[in-house]
């Protein structure tokens, strides 16, 4: 029987992405959805918010819990939106509005070298016994001037990773799951999953 880990999110996109990454990085681990109460994410760092969510899921389900807190960090904006990425345009958590606002804020930044950004994913692993670990994955790139592609979610249509000419939204799900900030964090997390 596979080892079950609950993923502390109600975001269906993240569940699908995590399932794809985990099956590649650590076969024999099954990611199950979390249907419990959603805690208030009042941390000021990716790690703090990931731990808040993982602790709540582990306590509610009695299973080891994974939680990801992630976002896009734009150099010229001092690292913002950062932990506020999902709510950049308000509490509605509207991907389209967030993306439009960010593009508007960068509308006067013409040179690509001034549009540097990176995706950050911090993943927390919390066991029911109280062990806690966090790992971080960084995916550097540049923000495009207009959205491209129909895949992905969030800021993917305007994020062009280093070494590529496409937006993340123009990549296949398999490519994204291999290259992304979450995939990079999972490389760090794999030895911890092996210990479960």
N, C-alpha and C positions, 0 to 999 in steps of 0.2 A: 504494500500500500504506500502511495507517495506521501511525503511529508507535506502537510498543509500549512500554509502561511496565509493569514488574512491581510489583505491590502486595505489600509485605512483611507479609503476615498469613496465618494459617491460619483466620481467622474468616470463615466463609461469609457471615454477615450484613454484615460490612464490605465484602467483595468486591462483593456486590450493590449496596450503597449507593454505593460509589465508582463503579461502572460507570454507575449512573444519573446521578450528579452530573457525572462527566467527560463523558458524551455530551451533556449540556446545556451545560456551560461551555466545553468545548474539543472540538468535533467533529473527527474525524480522529485522535484519540488512543485507542488500544485498551488497556484495562487487562487484564493477564493475571495469573493466579494464581501465587503463589509456592509451590513444593513443596520448597524446600530446608530446611536445618537452621534451627531456631528459636534465635536467640541469647538469652543471658541478659539480661533487661532489668533492669539494676541501677542505672539512673540515678535521680536523685531529683527530676527535673523531666520534664514532658511532652516538652520539646525533646530532652533527653538520650536518653530512651528511643526516641523516633522516629528519631533519628540512628543509634542502635545497630542498629535493625532495617533501616533503609534501606541502611546501609553493608554489612551482611551480604548482603542481597538483591542489591545491585549487584555485589558481588564474586563471588557464587555464579553469577549468570546472565549477567553481561556486559551487562545492559540498564540503562537509567536506572531507578531504583527510587523508589517512593513508600512512605512508612510514616506511619501515624497513631498517635499516642498520645493517648488522650482519656479523659475521666472527668467526674464530677460533683463540683463544689466547693460545699460548703454553708457559708454565711456563719457561722452560729452554731457550727459545728464548726471554725472557723478555717481553712476551705478544704478540709477533709477530706470525703470520702475521697480526692479528688484523684488523684494517680498510683497510689493503691492501690485505686481503684474496682473493678477486676475481681476483686480478692482481699479485699474488705472483710470478708467472713465466713469467710475461710480460703483455703487454696491450691487448693481444688476448683474455683474460678472458677464458682460457681453463682449465676446471675442472681437466682433466686428467694430464695436465702438472703441475698444481698447486700441486696436490696431490703427484705426483712423486717427485717434488722438495722438498716438505716438508719431505717426507720419507727419501730422500737422505740426507737432512740436519740433520736428527736424526739417521742416520745409525749407529753411534758410541755410541748412548745412549741405552744401553742394558736393564737396569733395568726399570720395569714398573713404579715404584714410581718416576722415573726421567722423565717420559713421560706424566706427568700431563698436562691437557689442559682443556679449557672450551669453549663452544659456547656462544657467546654473541649476543643478539638481543635487539636493542633499537628501539622502535616504537614511531614515532611522530604522533600526531593528530593535524591537523591545520584546523580551520574553515574558511570559506570565510570572516567572520567578523574579523578575525585576532587572535582569541584565539589559544594558542599553549600549548601543553602538550607533555612530553616525559616519557616513562616508559621503564624499563630494565628487561630482563629475562636472567638468567645465567643457563647453563646446564653443570655441571662438569663431567669430565671423564678422560680417559686415551687414548693415541694414540697407536693403534696397530702397529705391525711391518710390516704388509702386508694388502692390501685391502681384505675385505670380504663382500660378498653380492652384490645384483644387484639393490637394491632399492635406494631411496633418490637421492641426488645430492651433488656436492661440495666435502667436506671432509667426508661425511657420511660413506664411506667404511672403513675408518681408525679410526673413533671415537667410542669408547666404553663407554657409559655413566656409571656413578657410579651406583652400584646395579644391573648391568646386565653383561652378558658374551658375548652378541652379539654386532656387530657393528650396527650403526643406519641403514645402508644399508640392514641389515638382518631383520629389523622390518617392520611391515605393515605400510602403510600410516596412518591408524587410531591410531596405537600406537605412532608413531612419533608426530602426531598432538595433542596427549594428554600429552606427556611428554616433548616436545622440549622447547628450549629457547624461541621460538616465543609463544608457548602455555603459558609459564610462564609469559611472558610479557603481554599477553592478559588478564590474570587473573587480573593484575594491571590496565589494560586499560578498563575492562568491566564497572566499575562504570562511567567512562567518556563517554562511548558510550551510556549508559542509559540516560544520560542527553541530548543527541541530540534530 
